[in-house]
Amino acid sequence: MARVTLQIVDGADRGRVLENLSTPITIGREEGNSLQLNDERISRFHLKIQEDNDKVVLTDLESTNGTKVNGEETQLRILRYGDVITVGRSVLLYGSRRQIAQRLASLRKGLDDEHTVDGDEAAESDVAASLDFELNWSANPDEDSPLHILEAPDLPERLSPAQAAQLSELLSYFHIRIRHLIGTVRVPKGSSDAVLDARQWQGLLDLQARLARYLRLAAEPPHGDEPPTLRDTGGR
Protein backbone atom coordinates (compact mmCIF):
# COMPACT_ATOMS: atom_id res chain seq x y z
CA MET A 1 0.00 0.00 0.00
CA ALA A 2 1.54 3.29 -1.10
CA ARG A 3 1.48 6.29 1.18
CA VAL A 4 1.39 9.77 -0.30
CA THR A 5 1.98 13.29 0.95
CA LEU A 6 0.07 16.28 -0.41
CA GLN A 7 0.98 19.91 0.25
CA ILE A 8 -1.81 22.43 -0.38
CA VAL A 9 -0.05 25.50 -1.77
CA ASP A 10 -3.04 27.55 -2.92
CA GLY A 11 -6.76 27.79 -2.29
CA ALA A 12 -8.89 28.14 0.83
CA ASP A 13 -6.96 25.35 2.57
CA ARG A 14 -3.48 26.54 1.60
CA GLY A 15 -0.72 25.80 4.07
CA ARG A 16 -2.05 22.38 5.05
CA VAL A 17 0.26 19.39 4.64
CA LEU A 18 -1.27 15.91 4.65
CA GLU A 19 1.43 13.34 5.26
CA ASN A 20 1.51 9.59 4.69
CA LEU A 21 -2.06 9.20 3.46
CA SER A 22 -2.83 5.56 2.73
CA THR A 23 -3.99 4.86 -0.81
CA PRO A 24 -6.53 4.76 -2.27
CA ILE A 25 -7.63 8.29 -1.41
CA THR A 26 -10.34 10.52 -2.84
CA ILE A 27 -10.44 14.31 -2.97
CA GLY A 28 -13.65 16.32 -3.13
CA ARG A 29 -15.72 18.97 -1.41
CA GLU A 30 -18.03 16.65 0.58
CA GLU A 31 -17.57 14.60 3.71
CA GLY A 32 -16.59 11.02 3.02
CA ASN A 33 -13.51 11.97 1.01
CA SER A 34 -10.04 11.23 2.32
CA LEU A 35 -9.30 14.91 1.71
CA GLN A 36 -12.20 17.37 1.84
CA LEU A 37 -11.42 20.76 0.29
CA ASN A 38 -13.42 23.92 0.89
CA ASP A 39 -13.79 24.89 -2.78
CA GLU A 40 -17.12 25.27 -4.59
CA ARG A 41 -15.44 24.61 -7.96
CA ILE A 42 -14.46 21.12 -6.86
CA SER A 43 -16.90 18.29 -7.47
CA ARG A 44 -18.40 16.26 -4.64
CA PHE A 45 -16.00 13.41 -5.43
CA HIS A 46 -13.45 14.99 -7.74
CA LEU A 47 -10.50 12.64 -8.12
CA LYS A 48 -8.93 9.46 -6.84
CA ILE A 49 -5.28 8.61 -6.16
CA GLN A 50 -4.39 4.93 -5.95
CA GLU A 51 -1.50 2.52 -6.33
CA ASP A 52 -1.32 0.23 -9.33
CA ASN A 53 1.67 -1.87 -10.42
CA ASP A 54 4.02 0.06 -8.12
CA LYS A 55 2.86 3.36 -9.62
CA VAL A 56 0.78 6.08 -7.99
CA VAL A 57 -2.04 6.91 -10.39
CA LEU A 58 -4.42 9.89 -10.40
CA THR A 59 -7.87 9.43 -11.93
CA ASP A 60 -10.33 12.26 -12.52
CA LEU A 61 -13.78 11.04 -11.43
CA GLU A 62 -15.65 12.77 -14.27
CA SER A 63 -15.51 16.04 -12.35
CA THR A 64 -17.38 19.10 -13.61
CA ASN A 65 -14.37 21.42 -13.91
CA GLY A 66 -11.69 18.83 -14.56
CA THR A 67 -8.25 18.16 -13.13
CA LYS A 68 -4.89 19.50 -14.27
CA VAL A 69 -1.46 18.01 -13.59
CA ASN A 70 1.44 20.35 -14.35
CA GLY A 71 -0.94 22.60 -16.26
CA GLU A 72 -2.32 19.87 -18.53
CA GLU A 73 -5.92 18.65 -18.44
CA THR A 74 -5.88 14.98 -17.49
CA GLN A 75 -8.20 12.07 -16.93
CA LEU A 76 -5.56 9.52 -15.95
CA ARG A 77 -1.98 10.28 -14.94
CA ILE A 78 0.96 8.58 -13.23
CA LEU A 79 2.11 10.94 -10.49
CA ARG A 80 5.73 11.80 -9.83
CA TYR A 81 7.10 13.70 -6.87
CA GLY A 82 6.89 17.43 -7.49
CA ASP A 83 3.84 17.24 -9.75
CA VAL A 84 1.39 20.13 -9.36
CA ILE A 85 -2.28 19.10 -9.17
CA THR A 86 -4.89 21.80 -9.83
CA VAL A 87 -8.52 21.20 -8.87
CA GLY A 88 -10.90 24.15 -8.86
CA ARG A 89 -9.11 27.02 -7.14
CA SER A 90 -6.93 24.68 -5.11
CA VAL A 91 -3.35 23.74 -5.99
CA LEU A 92 -1.69 20.70 -4.45
CA LEU A 93 1.95 19.64 -4.59
CA TYR A 94 2.50 15.88 -4.69
CA GLY A 95 5.23 14.56 -2.40
CA SER A 96 7.11 15.61 0.71
CA ARG A 97 10.10 17.92 0.61
CA ARG A 98 12.38 14.90 0.95
CA GLN A 99 10.68 12.99 -1.86
CA ILE A 100 10.78 15.99 -4.20
CA ALA A 101 14.46 16.53 -3.39
CA GLN A 102 15.14 12.88 -4.13
CA ARG A 103 13.53 13.14 -7.55
CA LEU A 104 15.46 16.31 -8.35
CA ALA A 105 18.68 14.54 -7.36
CA SER A 106 17.75 11.60 -9.58
CA LEU A 107 17.12 13.92 -12.53
CA ARG A 108 20.37 15.72 -11.83
CA LYS A 109 22.32 12.48 -11.80
CA GLY A 110 20.59 11.15 -14.88
CA LEU A 111 18.93 8.26 -13.07
CA ASP A 112 15.83 6.46 -14.31
CA ASP A 113 12.83 8.68 -13.59
CA GLU A 114 10.25 6.02 -14.37
CA HIS A 115 10.54 4.24 -11.01
CA THR A 116 8.41 5.81 -8.27
CA VAL A 117 9.68 4.90 -4.80
CA ASP A 118 7.55 4.74 -1.68
CA GLY A 119 8.23 6.46 1.62
CA ASP A 120 10.26 3.60 3.09
CA GLU A 121 12.52 3.45 0.06
CA ALA A 122 12.98 7.19 0.20
CA ALA A 123 14.04 7.02 3.84
CA GLU A 124 16.68 4.41 3.06
CA SER A 125 17.99 6.02 -0.11
CA ASP A 126 21.53 7.34 -0.34
CA VAL A 127 20.39 10.05 -2.75
CA ALA A 128 20.84 13.58 -1.40
CA ALA A 129 17.49 14.55 0.10
CA SER A 130 17.81 18.21 0.97
CA LEU A 131 15.29 20.18 -1.07
CA ASP A 132 17.11 23.41 -0.23
CA PHE A 133 20.29 21.91 -1.70
CA GLU A 134 18.60 20.60 -4.83
CA LEU A 135 16.69 23.81 -5.56
CA ASN A 136 19.89 25.81 -5.29
CA TRP A 137 22.15 23.35 -7.08
CA SER A 138 24.02 24.74 -10.05
CA ALA A 139 25.84 23.02 -12.87
CA ASN A 140 28.74 25.36 -12.09
CA PRO A 141 30.71 23.75 -9.23
CA ASP A 142 32.11 27.14 -8.22
CA GLU A 143 28.58 28.18 -7.22
CA ASP A 144 27.88 25.12 -5.08
CA SER A 145 29.93 25.87 -1.99
CA PRO A 146 28.09 25.54 1.35
CA LEU A 147 27.87 29.33 1.50
CA HIS A 148 25.56 29.29 -1.52
CA ILE A 149 23.09 26.74 -0.14
CA LEU A 150 20.08 28.78 0.93
CA GLU A 151 17.86 27.86 3.85
CA ALA A 152 14.40 29.27 4.43
CA PRO A 153 14.61 32.02 7.09
CA ASP A 154 12.30 32.20 10.07
CA LEU A 155 9.61 34.84 10.24
CA PRO A 156 10.43 37.90 12.37
CA GLU A 157 9.28 37.65 15.97
CA ARG A 158 7.52 40.15 18.24
CA LEU A 159 5.92 42.10 15.43
CA SER A 160 3.28 44.66 16.29
CA PRO A 161 -0.18 43.97 14.84
CA ALA A 162 0.40 46.61 12.15
CA GLN A 163 3.80 45.16 11.24
CA ALA A 164 2.37 41.64 11.11
CA ALA A 165 -0.39 42.87 8.81
CA GLN A 166 2.15 44.60 6.55
CA LEU A 167 4.29 41.46 6.36
CA SER A 168 1.24 39.32 5.61
CA GLU A 169 0.19 41.73 2.85
CA LEU A 170 3.68 41.63 1.33
CA LEU A 171 3.87 37.83 1.38
CA SER A 172 0.34 37.58 -0.06
CA TYR A 173 1.35 39.85 -2.93
CA PHE A 174 4.25 37.60 -3.90
CA HIS A 175 2.13 34.48 -3.35
CA ILE A 176 -0.50 35.76 -5.80
CA ARG A 177 2.10 36.78 -8.39
CA ILE A 178 3.74 33.35 -8.20
CA ARG A 179 0.31 31.69 -8.43
CA HIS A 180 -0.24 33.35 -11.80
CA LEU A 181 3.16 32.12 -12.97
CA ILE A 182 2.48 28.55 -11.85
CA GLY A 183 -0.85 28.60 -13.66
CA THR A 184 0.82 29.05 -17.05
CA VAL A 185 3.66 26.53 -16.70
CA ARG A 186 3.45 23.44 -18.90
CA VAL A 187 5.42 20.21 -18.46
CA PRO A 188 5.22 18.12 -21.66
CA LYS A 189 4.64 14.43 -21.07
CA GLY A 190 7.88 12.49 -20.93
CA SER A 191 9.94 15.64 -20.36
CA SER A 192 11.73 16.90 -17.27
CA ASP A 193 11.60 20.49 -18.56
CA ALA A 194 8.95 23.05 -17.66
CA VAL A 195 7.77 25.53 -20.30
CA LEU A 196 6.89 29.14 -19.43
CA ASP A 197 5.45 31.52 -22.02
CA ALA A 198 7.24 34.78 -22.82
CA ARG A 199 4.71 37.04 -21.07
CA GLN A 200 4.98 35.11 -17.82
CA TRP A 201 8.77 35.00 -18.15
CA GLN A 202 8.71 38.80 -18.22
CA GLY A 203 6.43 38.69 -15.21
CA LEU A 204 9.00 36.58 -13.38
CA LEU A 205 11.74 39.07 -14.26
CA ASP A 206 9.53 41.91 -13.01
CA LEU A 207 8.96 40.02 -9.76
CA GLN A 208 12.72 39.58 -9.34
CA ALA A 209 13.23 43.30 -9.94
CA ARG A 210 10.60 44.20 -7.34
CA LEU A 211 12.26 41.91 -4.81
CA ALA A 212 15.58 43.60 -5.52
CA ARG A 213 14.02 47.00 -4.83
CA TYR A 214 12.43 45.75 -1.61
CA LEU A 215 15.81 44.43 -0.46
CA ARG A 216 17.42 47.78 -1.21
CA LEU A 217 14.69 49.67 0.65
CA ALA A 218 15.08 47.37 3.66
CA ALA A 219 18.83 47.98 3.76
CA GLU A 220 18.68 51.69 2.91
CA PRO A 221 15.35 53.11 4.12
CA PRO A 222 14.51 56.64 2.95
CA HIS A 223 15.02 59.56 5.31
CA GLY A 224 12.13 61.47 6.77
CA ASP A 225 8.72 60.42 8.03
CA GLU A 226 7.43 58.95 4.78
CA PRO A 227 7.19 55.12 4.76
CA PRO A 228 9.32 53.37 2.13
CA THR A 229 7.51 52.45 -1.08
CA LEU A 230 8.57 51.13 -4.45
CA ARG A 231 7.99 54.63 -5.84
CA ASP A 232 11.11 55.69 -3.94
CA THR A 233 13.21 53.56 -6.30
CA GLY A 234 11.22 53.95 -9.47
CA GLY A 235 8.73 51.14 -8.91
CA ARG A 236 5.14 51.40 -10.06
N, C-alpha and C positions, 0 to 999 in steps of 0.2 A: 504494500500500500504506500503510494507516494504521499509525501507531505509537502505542502506548498506554503510560501509566504507571499502575502500581497501587501504592498504599501500604497495607501490612498494619497495621491499627491495633489489632487484637485477635486473640487466638488464640495458639497455640504459636509461630507465626512472627512475632509482632508486632514492629514496629520495622523490618522489611525494606521497602525501596523498590525496585521493579523498574521501571526507566526504559526508555522507547523500545523496548518489546517489539513486534516485527513481527507483524502480524495475518496469518493467523488464529492464535489461541492457545487452548490448552485448559488447564483447571485441574482437578486431581484429586489423589488421594492416592498414585498409583502413578507409577513412572518412565515416561517417555515423554510426560508432559505438559509443556507449556511452563512451567507453574508447578506444582510438586509441593508440597502442603501437608501438614504432619504433623498430621492431624486424622482420627480414626477415624469421625467422623460425615459425612465427605465421601466421595462415591462414587469409584470407581476413575477414571472419567472423568466429571467432574461437570458442567462447563459449557464453552461455547465462546464466544469473543469474536472477531468478524470484521467486516470492512468490507463494506458493501453500499450502492450508490447514494449514496456520500459520507456514509453514516451508520455509526456503530460500533454493532453489534448484539450483544446477549448472548442466547444460547440455552441453556436448561437441557437437558442431555442425558439426560432421563428419570432424574434422580438419585433416590436413595431418600428423602432428607430434604428435597429441594427447594432452591430458590434464592429469596432475597428481594432486591429492590432498593428501597431507601428504605422498608423495613418491609413491602412488599407482595409476596406470593407471585407469582412470574412464571415463565412458560415462554419468552417472547420479549419483549425490551425494547430500545428504542433507548437507549443510554447517553449521559448528558450529564455534563460535568465537575462533580465534587462529589457524584455519586451514591454511595450506600453499598450495597455488595454483601455480603450475608450468606450464607455457606455453612458449614453445620455450626456449629462454635464460632468460626469465623474471620470477621473483618470486614475488608473491603477498601474503600479509598477510591479512586474512579476519577479519574485526572488528577493532574498535578503541581500544586505550589503556584501556579505561574504560570498554568496553564490554569484552575484553579478561580477565581483572582483575576480572570481575564479574563471568565469567565462572570458572576461577581458584578457586575463593572463593567457588563457588558452589560445585566443585569437592572436595575441601578440607573439606567442611562441610557435604559431602555425600548427597547432594541434587540431585534431579532428573535432569539428564543432557539431557533428551530428549526434554524438552521444550525450544524453542529458542525465546527469548524475543526481542522486537523491541527497538528502541532508546528511546521512551517515557517511556517504562517500566523500562529500564535500569536507566534512570535519576531519577526515583522515588523509585528505589530499596534501601532497607536498607543494602544490601550486601556490604561489604567493596570493594571499587572500586579503590584502589591504586595499579597499576600494579607493582610499585617498591616494595610495601609491599608484594604482592603475590609472586613475583619472588624470594624474599629473605626470605619467610616464611619457618620456620623449624619446624619439629615435636617436637623438643626439646625446651620447653618453655624458658630455660635458654639462648637460642640463639636469642630470639625474642624481646629483649629490644629495645627501640627506637634507641639506639646507633648502632644497627646492621642493621637498615633499610637503605639500600643504595639509594642514589639519583644520577641521571646522572649528572656529573660535566659539567660546561660550558667549551667551548674551550678557550685556552689561547688567550689573546688579544695582539694587537700591535706586532705581529710577523713580522720579516723581510721576504721578499719574499723567501729567502733560507730556513728559519725556517718553513714557511708555507708549502713549498714544501716537506720538510722532514717529517713534521707531516702528510701531506696528504699521502705520500708514506707509512708511518708506519700504518696508519689506513687502507689503501687499502690492505696491506699485511694481516692484521687480518681479514678484510672483505672477502678476497678470501679464506683464510683458513677455515673460518666458513661456507662459501658457500659450500665448498666440504663436510663438515660435514653434513649440512642440506640436501644435495642431497642424502645421504645414509640412512637417518632416515626413519623408517617405523612405521606407527601407525595402527595396526590391527583394522579392523572394529569392533565396539562395545567395544573397549578398550580405557581407558584413559592413557595407557602407551605407550611411544615411544620406539622403538627398534633401537639400534645402533650396527653395527657389530664391532667385536673385533679390526680390523685394524683402523677403524675410532675412536674407543674409545682410542686407543693408540695415535692417532693423536691429540685428545682433550687433553690428558695428556701432550703431547709434547708442545702444544700451551700454556697450563697453565705454564709449566716450562719456556718457553721463556718469557712469561709475567713477571714471577717472576724475571728473570734475567734483564729484562728491568727496572723493579722497583728498583732493587738493583743498577744498573748503574746510574739511575736518582738521587738516594739518595747519592751514593758514586762514583762520576765520577772519572776516572783514572787521575793520575797526568801527566803532560807533555802536549805537543802540539797535540798528537794523539787524534782523535775523538773517543768516546766510541763506541765499537762494541760488539756483542755477543761473539766474539773470546776472549775478555778480561776475560770472566767468563766461558770459556769452551764451548760456543755455536758454532754451525756449520752453 
